Amino acid sequence: MSFQAYIDNIHKKTGKTPEDFKQLAEAKGLLKPDMKAGDIVAWLKEDFDLGHGHAMAIYATLSPKHADKIKEKK
């Protein structure tokens, strides 16, 4: 499955885009320079019932080193 397919499936399941998740993570205080994948994954699994792979895809969109790879649909 491609990265974009993960993002598309997450949007279908939750109705949320990577930008929506970024705003929610900011509101929860999860976006920090030292943020851990485990914290983000646990939040996404608990609050949105995402699987590990899908949660990691969202983590990748939140991580500054991966954010430039996002191709969000408009």
Secondary structure per residue as TSV (DSSP state, phi and psi in degrees):
chain	resnum	aa	ss	phi	psi
A	1	M	-	360.0	134.4
A	2	S	-	-77.1	162.1
A	3	F	H	-57.7	-44.6
A	4	Q	H	-62.8	-34.8
A	5	A	H	-64.2	-39.1
A	6	Y	H	-59.6	-48.8
A	7	I	H	-61.4	-43.4
A	8	D	H	-61.9	-43.4
A	9	N	H	-66.2	-37.9
A	10	I	H	-63.4	-42.5
A	11	H	H	-63.0	-42.2
A	12	K	H	-62.3	-40.5
A	13	K	H	-74.5	-40.6
A	14	T	H	-108.1	-19.4
A	15	G	S	77.1	10.4
A	16	K	-	-114.3	144.9
A	17	T	-	-96.6	168.2
A	18	P	H	-55.4	-37.4
A	19	E	H	-64.4	-38.1
A	20	D	H	-60.7	-44.8
A	21	F	H	-65.0	-36.1
A	22	K	H	-61.6	-45.3
A	23	Q	H	-64.2	-40.9
A	24	L	H	-65.8	-41.2
A	25	A	H	-65.1	-39.0
A	26	E	H	-62.4	-45.0
A	27	A	H	-62.4	-32.8
A	28	K	T	-84.0	-4.5
A	29	G	T	77.1	21.4
A	30	L	-	-87.6	-19.7
A	31	L	-	-87.3	100.9
A	32	K	-	-135.1	157.9
A	33	P	T	-55.9	-30.5
A	34	D	T	-104.2	25.9
A	35	M	-	-60.4	146.2
A	36	K	-	-109.8	140.1
A	37	A	H	-56.8	-40.2
A	38	G	H	-59.0	-38.4
A	39	D	H	-66.9	-42.9
A	40	I	H	-67.2	-45.3
A	41	V	H	-61.8	-44.9
A	42	A	H	-60.4	-43.7
A	43	W	H	-60.9	-47.4
A	44	L	H	-67.5	-36.5
A	45	K	H	-66.5	-44.5
A	46	E	H	-71.9	-48.7
A	47	D	H	-84.1	-25.8
A	48	F	H	-125.0	2.3
A	49	D	-	55.9	36.6
A	50	L	-	-83.9	149.1
A	51	G	-	-76.9	172.8
A	52	H	H	-60.9	-47.2
A	53	G	H	-62.3	-42.5
A	54	H	H	-68.4	-39.3
A	55	A	H	-64.0	-38.7
A	56	M	H	-66.4	-32.7
A	57	A	H	-63.8	-42.1
A	58	I	H	-66.9	-41.6
A	59	Y	H	-55.3	-42.3
A	60	A	H	-61.1	-34.8
A	61	T	H	-72.8	-23.8
A	62	L	H	-87.2	-22.6
A	63	S	S	-77.4	126.1
A	64	P	T	-55.4	-32.6
A	65	K	T	-75.0	-13.6
A	66	H	T	-113.3	-13.9
A	67	A	G	-58.5	-29.7
A	68	D	G	-71.2	-8.3
A	69	K	G	-91.8	-4.4
A	70	I	-	-74.1	134.6
A	71	K	-	-121.9	79.7
A	72	E	-	-78.5	136.5
A	73	K	-	-73.1	140.8
A	74	K	-	-105.2	360.0
